[in-house]
Amino acid sequence: AKKRTSTQIFRKRKKHPVDDLEARLAELEKNSANVIEENERLKLQLHKTSIVNELLKETSTPSYCGGSEFISNSGPGGYSPTDFYTKVLSAHGNQSPSHRIVISDAGERFLAAGATWDYISAHPLFKQGLVDVGDVSERLKGVAKCDGLGPVFEEKEIINAIMKSVEAGRYELL
């Protein structure tokens, strides 16, 4: 009986550290999952903050370069930013070519006219001369939304207008 009792005590002592280690491992795995989740949340918050900072930089620096002329960044066919702004903003009260980018609560990007021009002129298809900016302007006029500071265009609508313009240009060549 004494040997049995001593064997039971030995087994309990041997099993107790294993149970402690398993509990500690489960706790560490749970903490790791929480840390990963928090890290993702902070990355998203950092991304949003960097966008806001970029917007603040854009809106705090003048859009004009020396006088009243825009820096020339003409597209194919000599279409300039001024032509684009005039056409796209013609139906709106606020006709200043703002470079704002607004992120909706759903995470969608909305670009003001200046930022829209920057987006279009940086697009690879534009650089290849395949985008008809006049056509894109016409397509965007109907999808403008107001964010309280002026007209903005949803990024996916800009992409859609670019793609449809390129497709229309291909059909004209046939």
N, C-alpha and C positions, 0 to 999 in steps of 0.2 A: 504494500500500500504506500509505503514511504517512497519507493522508487517511482510508482505511478504518479504520485503527487509532484515529485521533483521533475518528472518528464513533462507533466502538464504545465508547470511553471516555466520550464525551459521553452516549450512551444509557444506559450503566451508571450514571453519576452522576445522570441524570435519573430513572431507574427506582428507584434505591436509596431516596430519600426517600419515594416512593409506597409501597414495600414496608414501610418503617418506620412510616409513618402507618397503613397497613392493619393491621399487627400491633398497633400501639398502640390502634387503634379496637377490634379484637377483644378485647384485654385489658380495655379500659374497659367494654365491653359485658358481659363476664364478671363484672367487679367490680361493675357496676351490678346484675346479677341476684343476686349474693351479698348485696349491701347490701339489696335489696328483700326477699329471703328472711329475712335477719336482722331487718329492721324488723318484718316480720309476726310473727316469733317473739317479739320483744320486746313488741309490742302485746298478744299473747295472754298473755304472762307478766305484763304490767302489769295487764291485765283481771283475771287470777286473783288477783294481789296486792291489787287494790282490793276484790275480793270478800272476801278474807280480812280485810282491814282493816275492812270494814263489819261482818263477823261479829264481829270482836273488839270493835268499838264496841258492837254489839248485846248481846253477852254480858257486857260489863263494866259496862253501865248497868243499873240495876234495872228490871224490867218493871212494877213497881208504882208508882203515883202517890199519894203521901200516905197512908198506912195500908195496908190490905190489899185495897182495891178496885181493879180494873182501870179504866183510862180507858174510859168507855162508848163503844162503837162498835157499837151494835146494828144488826143488819140488818133486813130486812123481817120482819115478824111479831115483832119484839122479840127476835130471836135474838142473844144477846150472845156475846162471846169466851169467857166462862166456860162458857156452855152448850156451845159448840163444843168447847172443850178437854175438858170432862167426857165428852162423848159419844165423841169421837175417841180419847181416851187411856184409856178405861175398861178395855180389855183389856191394858194395858201396865203394867209395874212402875213405870217412871219416868213420872209424870204431871205433871211440871212443863212449863208452856207455853213452851218455849225458842223463841227467835227465830233459831236457827242456820240457815244455808244452807250446804250441803256440796256441793262439786263433785267428782264421781267422776273417775276417771282417764280415762274416756271422754268427759268434758265435760258429763255430765248433772247437772242441778241437783236436789238433794234438800233439802226444806224441813222443818224441825221444826214442831210444832203452832202455835207463835206466828207463825212466818213464813208458815205456810200460811194462817192466819186473815188476816194482813195482805194476802197475795196475793189471797185470795178477796174480801175487802172492798174491794180496790182495782180489782177487775175491772169493766169497763164494764157487763156484764150484771147484776152485783150492784147497781151503782148505779142501774140502771133498775128494780130490784125484781123481776127475773125469776128469780133464783137462790133455790132452796129450800135453805137452809143445812143443815137437818136431813137432807135427802136427800143432799146432798154429803157430810155427816159419815158417813152410813151407807155410802156408796160408798167412802169413803176408809178406813174401818176395815179392810176386807179387803185393802188394798194397802199397808199400813204395812210399812216395813222398819226394821231396827235398824242404826244405824251405830256402835254401841258406846257411844254417849252417850244413846241413847233413840230413840224412833220418829221416822222421817222419811218424807216422802211425795215421790215423784218428781214433778217439775213437770208432766210430760206426763199423769200420772195425775190431778193436781189439775184441769188443764184439761179432761180427759176427764170427770171427775165433774161439773164445772160445766156442760159442754155437755149431758151426759145429763140433768142436773137440769132444765135449761131446756127440753130436748125433752120430758121427762116432763110438765112443767108445761103445755106447749102442748097435749099430747094430752088432758090432763084438762079443758082448756077446751072441747074439741070436743064 
